[in-house]
Amino acid sequence: MNVIAPPVVTAESIFRDAHTAYRFTPEAVTDEQLAAIYDLARFTPTALNSQPLRVTFVRTPAAKSRLLPLLSATNRDKSASAPVVAILAADTDFHENLPRVAPQTQGAKERFAANEAGRTVMAVNNAWLQAGGFILAVRAIGLDAGPMGGIDAAAIDAEFFPNSSLRTFLVVNIGRAADDGQFPRNPRLGFDEAITLV
Ligand SMILES: Cc1cc2nc3c(=O)[nH]c(=O)nc-3n(C[C@H](O)[C@H](O)[C@H](O)COP(=O)(O)O)c2cc1C
């Protein structure tokens, strides 16, 4: 897959100016853009470099018709208008890759293999962290993202990932926001409310 060079972005463009998108133009998102998103998102740091995030890009009408009924009713039109909907899942079998991605940590694969509960927490926490990087990567290549937690995650797993180690936790609509596709900014907490200096 060719990876296009991302446009020049600034902190303003991916944090202060970017908005969550709820309605999209029909402009297609290309395979190269999807590759560019992952090429940036994969550098999000994770514990033990474990990288548990797995992404399924849903873009054909057939695949979308399988996904849309599994979203909460208020979210269906939003995803229907998006050229691509990414299903973000945590791979609870991420430990299989540890000898390759974290070769300095001896025995990590075996320790996680023996601890399913700890492995699942690690997978979900770190996949969520990667989801933040994924949203910023969408913005960094000049597109808009609409993350949505209003989903039937178990039903998505049954439909798309039966009998697998993947656990869906979020979908992200991807495309270009329509003119009326974003809401006004709600207040963000100030430094004094969210930060403690000790
Ligand atoms: C994890 C997560 C789950 C969300 N779930 C939904 C959702 O189910 N439906 C929806 O319309 N918006 C959803 N949103 C969008 C948020 O409401 C939105 O990102 C937030 O209000 C900030 O909006 P802004 O980027 O325009 O400032 C979700 C966002 C995140 C990050």
The ligand as a Gaussian input file, in Angstrom:
#p B3LYP/6-31G(d) Opt

LIG

0 1
 C      -15.074000       8.031000      22.987000
 C      -16.075000       8.932000      22.329000
 C      -17.371000       8.498000      22.184000
 C      -18.316000       9.307000      21.532000
 N      -19.567000       8.821000      21.285000
 C      -20.422000       9.545000      20.527000
 C      -21.656000       8.978000      20.101000
 O      -21.986000       7.823000      20.383000
 N      -22.476000       9.748000      19.332000
 C      -22.146000      11.020000      18.973000
 O      -22.934000      11.660000      18.271000
 N      -20.968000      11.589000      19.371000
 C      -20.099000      10.871000      20.113000
 N      -18.873000      11.408000      20.466000
 C      -18.547000      12.788000      20.074000
 C      -18.319000      13.739000      21.284000
 O      -19.539000      14.163000      21.802000
 C      -17.470000      14.939000      20.791000
 O      -16.237000      14.424000      20.334000
 C      -17.211000      15.962000      21.888000
 O      -18.414000      16.550000      22.299000
 C      -16.240000      17.058000      21.404000
 O      -16.791000      17.761000      20.326000
 P      -15.892000      18.805000      19.476000
 O      -14.775000      18.019000      18.885000
 O      -16.797000      19.370000      18.411000
 O      -15.420000      19.852000      20.432000
 C      -17.939000      10.614000      21.098000
 C      -16.616000      11.029000      21.250000
 C      -15.691000      10.205000      21.842000
 C      -14.254000      10.671000      21.929000

